[in-house]
Amino acid sequence: MTHPRVLFINVCLRKNGGLKILPIGLAYVMTLVRQHGFDFDLLDVDINEYDDAYVESFVRDHRYDVVMYGSIVTHYKWVKWLTATIKRYHPDTLVAVGNSVAGSCYEVFLGHAPADIAVIGEGEFTALEILQAVRAGAPWQGIEGIAYRAADGRIVANPPRKACNVNTLPLVDWEFFDVPRYLASQQKLTFGKDESAKTSIAMPVATARGCVFKCTFCHYVFWNDPYRYREPANVLVEIRRDMERYGVNYVNFWDDLSFASVPQVERMVDAILDSGLKFDWMASVRTDLFGHPRVPYERRVRVAEKMRKAGCLSLGFSLESGNPEILKMMNKKVEVSCFPEHVKILRDAGITCNTSVVFGYPIETRETIRETFDMCFENRIYPSIGFLLPLPYTGMYDYAKEHKFITDEDAFLTSITERQDICLNMTTMSDDEIMSEIKTGAARLNQLLELGLDDATYIKTGGYKRHTKLDPENMKRIENDVSFNYSETVFEVDQGRTP
């Protein structure tokens, strides 16, 4: 097949949500595939907010040899529908599905959706090799990093793909997408900016992949790969390109964990300052990055101040819980005692702090919920509030299965929504008891910080900008629509570069 007809689909996670984020993972795959000579079409369900009837009619009226898409696992139900719809109209089309919706639970997904391939982990080179096999008329069953349904019905997982060198990947090509419409939406992602700052033009830039430690509630695509980060010079080439091509002046470092050590931060901010580029930015960091005494206090303060000078307006990090035993059960690898100094150093440097918490671990009680809110109260910070949602391939998912909270994986994955809903309660409290205690703590914080929230918006606030005065004395809160995985870790990046 010399020229296979290929379709990529960008799914929509939240219809009518207003916030549309350029899909950086899909863009990397498409960029590499195009670089190797493949043409393709894109069905962007997200920016166009196509309804299911439109998607089905498009699928019915357009036949492709290969269709590729992916999503996070909370979109499992819709992705199953999409996959079944494609195969109903075009049973001979090769369907490959990536990201956590398929890769983190490939046996369940392939057992209940008629996809041909589940891509496990990093997707760029796996997608490329699938297309190369189709073009050559060669079997694709031996490709690393995939699972598939064999002729006898068995689900077969091939050996994992070795992690790539992130510094050798091509710069993301955004021209596949309707960039002006995405940029208009992404003004809402300018953390640390007043909403009146309409001149901000924000874009995402991926600077790192994965993490070393595995928090028991957290899953990310690069779960089995080592933590890797791009060299500052490599990142700045992309930022300069985006500034010149799109007029970007605000960069979202769109990573699970942008910075894991103070030296890593310092190398980046020094490079930004030396480059002469002027842009604002936000990133995700360890919860104790500026609070742990393993780095001298004076250096932590100096680096935080340099971050602000280099344009950093906001940092995201996850407290998750104020209770040490819950943090231990999370495998968080962080000491809650470091949190206050971390927040203080950033606040003194003029950097907005965004944090999140997770309620609902099996040992959660009214008292532990109060401990978490006490920590937020003492540090004058309103968190993004979420509930434990056991995700496939994580410690808490295994716990839920072992303790019979999950007995039918397909039914559970079909039912889940997002972290701001109680999808599965594994505590000894009722849902009402959990919500009552959380709303009591949230109301106390709301009164202290004068945010203007109410009973209906304590958890689903609609974003920190709507409820927080942007001045240096007030802590700012994170957009509740956006979930980050701030996996916390200590590892040997302090002395070296990309592992």
Steps between C-alpha positions, in 0.01 A plus 500: 500500500703797372288777643279383788215733589557605860277688744595643838222596740535757776231410752307745717522448875264774614237628260389858555784543745640809329862407566669335202862388529720421202547118518874474545520120511305453179696783339831327571374180334366684197821704464722192494269315261493795258880532524522143369287570195148403602199710410190489716174671590404635842154488654523755782196420711627719782538848351185451289303330780344260254214302649480123474261516206750703298789271595299194399399652166862596429618149580225349284577720199882485508690176468861484621756223506625603845336707775700608806390680817538492876377653823528480875328206663210705640379520138482120478125483430509743207814348348333159509205652314725664242693180440184295456357762265805495272505123485125478438530701179851398398593162650823479298638833624797459734421680827785587740421662833756654735539695823375363831150414374653199323862470609438487875232231475558336164356161599172654615483749213574251224265253668209744474582722200570376145826692457783317326786653698549657844811716513679465834711791617680745275320520168707683239719223364241230562246686287763556233594133485135398476454725198824384343387139536164578340669685213740210441229238531699348784364347822481743789456240773869509594519875566625595845272690735166360387238250609260334259241228466650187343317282248403257776348782708783534751618848599873515429732769636833547323821605677501867604658764283819659629451864596618746238745786545266797539769738375497338156126524436395754236342823618125468519329620183180677603390578144285185494260677738286813492757691704319837522192340658710305747702807593182698565388231745838454668501855635319335792816302576713804582541417869615794705357748250209728572198414281518850356835408339341433162829546319633167626555237232569165665627170362603169656857374480598154624834511681505165682348154496401277786617475857708261708271419792157350453236662717230241558220719362688633199548367149673661205578375150875471564447282809759236408757744365771693684445866580645708218519872440601707201813710510423871553644595161270250330195639682592859417526426128135397508393797712681743270327340200158533668568861595599592146229299322203546732587800714510285813585682822384242756624141511338212687768241574258213443655215695418251772808636675694788344765533769612245758806670646626850572806461269269392216291814554806721515639370172173583327454847647863590430449396138183709475673805646804455273280460191350846527153358430221672694200283579293402801462135595367240742624152587451202732747418777555278801291599801811537715733641234557829679422371848737206548821576691713271281568819303625799704228754575689787338531312171132411495409865551745614234369254241136591572585865449677418175194304385285806546754716321500249212123539461355229726161618625356176633602155622276199550573238765288255693463491876250211457459449877603655827512159668837315502342154501291576193807645327679174580213298353523724192871416471540875475865515614454849644491642851201720571717708732680640193182647353483828698855609418454399136191723475660787691812513280290504184259758639785726608646473149168611351406164347138380511451164672247247367450180695264206505376247753354150475241379749365148536789266575380192691642634829345846451296625796339826602816575695735446203281720281530771764878455508517569127285810524697617804818489289331702227355743754836558668657575162207702364457289188180364346565166329352329201288239677473148362404152612698181473422345163674162469655487155624188321865412549519674838532375856153616600341327200662176611381571856145559379498171310660307785243630749209440260413868453549431129364165385424583136775714349316583180190608692709713736698670222178562308349672805781733608492872433774722648689577821244751625233231533492220755512208259604238755492541877743266680488679838288410801307826456195553283517728197292756690735491798803557278334786314379660821848506654657628179246778464555600862873535439447671166257749652756589766767559235257693283423734788868551582600576141178685406464304177125534454437127459186328623373151573463426129849621403730388783616204291413595142603863524535584133857624543708697744493821299129543560532485875843627601635852513826514309728664749823370658343458844239248385568144397348409166316181417525262210252454218280211612445404137864401462656196669876471530702208629755663727668172592758569766846351496863532595748369248837562351428787267680739733839405362423415140289564200247283327529152656 
